[in-house]
Each structure stands twice: as structure tokens, then as C-alpha cells.
Amino acid sequence: MFLNKKGFSLLEVLVVIVIISVLAAMATPLYTKVIKKGRASEAVSKVGDIRGAELRYYAEYGSLVTGSNLSALDIEDPNSSGKFEYSVNGSAPSDIEITADGVDSSVKDVCVYYDASIDADIHVDIDNSEGKCN
């Protein structure tokens, strides 16, 4: 005689729930990292804008705008977004260092930086493991 079995047993449902939970636990850190990288693209763009504005300012005035008050540059104040705090150090274009330190909870520990003494690239450090930002 065949039993008319409809549905799943409790054990089968629990196994599926455990498998889904393990997959979700593995995917969450990767998802968080991808989201931070996406949000860091704003800072990469603004660091590039600051670099260009600093070069124009240096060509006209012979000095750089340093610190976090960048209102003297010919760009919109990058610190107005509230997600990143931008600062500039250096005395000439050859040693300029621009950092964007994530201050908003969605970009905490994200550091975007440009250091002319190292290379001409803008770097993104998702967990600030390189120690360039505070």
C-alpha cells in the first residue's frame, strides 16, 4: 500500500533552513565589501577633482591649499557630502597627499588616498589596513 505523502518532513525543512543560513552568513561580508567599494567611488571622483583644483591653484598662486578647509579651491566643497572628510597635505604637486576618510556609518573604515610621492594613482582601502587615514 502506498501512503499519500504530501509536503515535507520537519527534518527536510530544517536542513534547507540551515543551508540557506550558511550561504547567507558567507555572502554578507562580501556584499558589505562591494557596497563600500561602490560608495567609495564618490570619494575617488572627488579626490581626482581636488587634485586637479590643487594643481590649478598651485600654478596660479605658487602654494597648495592644505588641511580640510578646501573652500579656496575652484570646486564645490567636497566636505559638504558628510560621508567623507577630505584633507590635503604637502607643499608642492610632487609631494601632495590627499585623503578621504569615511566618517558616515555606511563608509566607516573606508580610506581613499592619493600620494604623489608614491605614484599617480588614487587608491581605495576598504578596511583602512594601510593606515593612511585616521
N, C-alpha and C positions, 0 to 999 in steps of 0.2 A: 504494500500500500504506500502511495506517495502522499507526503504531507504537503499541503498547500502553504508554502512558506512565503510570507510577504514581508518586505522590509529587511533591515539589517539588525544584526545582534548588537548588544551593548559593547562587546569587545571589538567588533569591527569599527564602530563609530569612534571609540576611544583611540584605536590605532590611527585612524585618519586624523583625528584632532592632534595627536602627538606629532605626527609627520608634518602637518601644517604649522604647528608651533615651532618646531625645529627650523623649518625653512624660513619662517618669519624672523626668528632670532638671528639667523645668519644674514638675512638681507637687510635688516635695519641699519647696521653700521655702514654698509656700502651705500645705502640710499642717503644717509645723512652726509656722507662724504661728497657724493655727487651734488647734493643740494648746496653745500657750502662752496663747492667749486663754481657752480652756476652763479651764486650770489657774489663771488669774488670777481667775476668778470666786470662788474661795475667799478671796482677798485682798480683793476688793471687799466681800464679805459681812462679813469681819472688820473692815475699815476702818469700815463702817457701824456695827458693834457698838461699836467703840472710840469713835466719835463720840458715840453715844447715852450710853455709860457716862461719857464725859468731861463731857457736859452735866449728867448727874445728879450727878456728883462736884462740879462747879463750883457747882451750885445748893445743895449741902449744905455744902461747905467753903470756897467762895469762891476756889478756885485750881484749876489743872489738874495732872494727873499728867503730867510731861514725861519725855523720854528714852525708853529702850527697856524699862525696868523698869515694866511696867504691872500688877503684881500687886495694887496698891491699888484697882484698879477692880473693879466688881461683875460681872465676866465672867471666863470661863476665860482663862488666859494665852494670848494669841494667838501668842506666840513659841514655843509648845510644838510646833507642827507641823514646824518645821525647814525649811519651803520658803521662807518669807518672814521677814524681820526687820522688825518694826513699830516705829516710833518716833513720838513726838509732840513738837511744838514749839509755843510760844505761851504767852500769859499770860491770855487770855480767849477765850470762844467766838467772838468776832468775828475773831480772828486765829490761830485754831488751824490747825495744819498736821499732817496725819497721813500718813506714808509707809509703804509696804510694799515693801521692796526684795527681789527674788528672790535667794536665796542657794543654793538647790538647783540642780543642773545642768539639771533639767527646766524651770526658770523663770528661767534666767540672763538678765540684761538686762531682765527684766520689772519695771516700776515701776507701782505703784498708789498714787495720792495723792489727798488731799482738802485743799484750801486754802480756808478760809472767807473770806479776803480777796479771792479771785478770784471764786468763785461757790459754789453749794451742791451741785455735782455731784462725784461720785467719778470720777476719770479713770484710764484704763488706757493705759499707754505700753509697747508690746510690746518695743521696742528701746532704751528709755531715751533717745530722741532729744531729749526736752525737758529732760533733765538734772536732774530733780527728785530722783532717787535717786543714791547713790554709784556 
